[in-house]
Amino acid sequence: MSLRNLLLASASPRRVDLLRQAGFEFEVVLPQVEEAHDAALTPEQLTVENARRKSLAVSRARPDALVIGADTLVYVDGDPLAKPADMEEALHMVRRLSGRTHEVCTGVAFACGGAVVKELHVITHVTFKPLTDEVIRAYHSRVNPLDKAGAYGIQDCTDMVLERMTGSFTNVVGLPVDEVSAALHALQS
């Protein structure tokens, strides 16, 4: 497939930055879709389903382009942690992650001509240090938790919260760049 137009179906400034840093030229088009919130789905299924919804919504309006849709969720004890509604919920979320290992799953769907042409998902394991409420509040004073799944941004003030990580760093930021780049190159050939 020749790549004439590349679109990113996302409002995430972090995804925009990651894709630009990877050297891709693209346009951002915000998808108008309702995300799935089905707790019966696995992390892989739920994030890929939401990525699929985003990429298809934009692809149907712009069938000439290759569209990337993505969705990232934080999972602890099998429960998805999306973006917190307020600072109290953000505090509660990070409290749950304190001293524990959790998963960050990003699903990515590529659509063209109103159809999905490729899907993938990446899981990264993240372990937080044991954190007091004071440390969490100090972290949240430096990092806006309200626009981030799990109420944290791994790229911001990492030393305050992170003990260790296994897997893709960019996945935790919001887009697994190596896997997306490989998929885009494969789709272009």
MOBEL-V312636 format. One line per field, one symbol per residue. phi: phi as a letter, one per 40 degrees, with the letter a starting at -180 (. if undefined). psi: psi as a letter, one per 40 degrees, with the letter a starting at -180 (. if undefined). burial: 1 if it has 9 or more other ideal C-beta (glycine too) atoms within 8 Angstrom, else 0. A space follows every 50 residues. Layout:
phi = ???
psi = ???
burial = ???
This chain:
phi = .cccbbbbcacccccdccccccgcbabcbccbbcccbcccccdccccccc ccdcccdccccbccbcbbbaabbcbbfgccbccccaccccccccdccdgb cbbbbbbbbbbaggbcbabaabbbcbbcccbcdccccccccbbcccbbdg gabccbfdccbccaabhcccccciacccccccccccccc
psi = higdhhihgiehdddddddddeeihiihhhhgihiifheeiidddddddd dddddddddddgeeihhhiihhihhhfehhhahididdddddddddehei hiihhhihhhihfeiheiiiihhhhhhiihhiddddddddddhheefhhe fihdehfddddhdihhahdddddehgdddddddddddd.
burial = 00101111110101110110010101011010000100001011011111 11111111100110111111111111000110010010111111111101 01111111111100011111111111110010001111110010110111 111100000111001011111111111011101100100
